[in-house]
Amino acid sequence: AQKVTQAQTEISVVEKEDVTLDCVYETRDTTYYLFWYKQPPSGELVFLIRRNSFDEQNEISGRYSWNFQKSTSSFNFTITASQVVDSAVYFCALRDTSGTYKYIFGTGTRLKVLA
Amino acid sequence: NAGVTQTPKFRVLKTGQSMTLLCAQDMNHEYMYWYRQDPGMGLRLIHYSVGEGTTAKGEVPDGYNVSRLKKQNFLLGLESAAPSQTSVYFCASRVNTGELFFGEGSRLTVL
């Protein structure tokens, strides 16, 4: 069965601090896809990144970086030099290729960046 | 503008009433999804569709029905609303690169 765990319910940091959001997943498939979404206070869900199970390269996009480790079934998200605008709920999600086409989300981590 | 449009954005129902949420996408996507978001529960999949005329159950399908008569529309119905169905509902469609593109959400309150 698929499962995504985001153990950090809420994190508070001071502006300019680095912060890492954890995501641990479970799947029996060898081929799967992982995603991160951002939900700012306005409520919409914004896609951030997609990673497939065959690509373990870490990715950096500006202040955002993602660390994918199959050995620990983790796909962690780091924000460097956090800003107030980073305050949001962040969701990690998993889709495997067992044919069900389901996207399973974690419970989310609320990030508060204090000025 | 291209995207996923949910109607209505807000609705208040009394217990036992019925209603339908409409999701419309103009991107010709095959796969569409309905999720509900509740505090501390994240996004939970209600039903989904892999193409016109098809539907399938997600994690929390009880109390909901869906229909996909046209490719661009995915309807979510509540036949007899219950307070436990108070939630924010999100519709999404799957883009060609594999991620989900979400609508703005519909806030439903059942009294």
Interface residues (C-beta under 8 A of the other chain):
Chain A: Q6 T9 Y33 F35 G43 E44 L45 F47 R50 F91 A93 R95 T100 Y101 K102 Y103 I104 F105 G106 T107 G108
Chain B: Y31 Y33 Y35 G40 M41 G42 L43 R44 L45 Y48 V50 A56 G58 E59 V88 F90 A92 R94 T97 G98 E99 L100 F101 F102 E104 G105
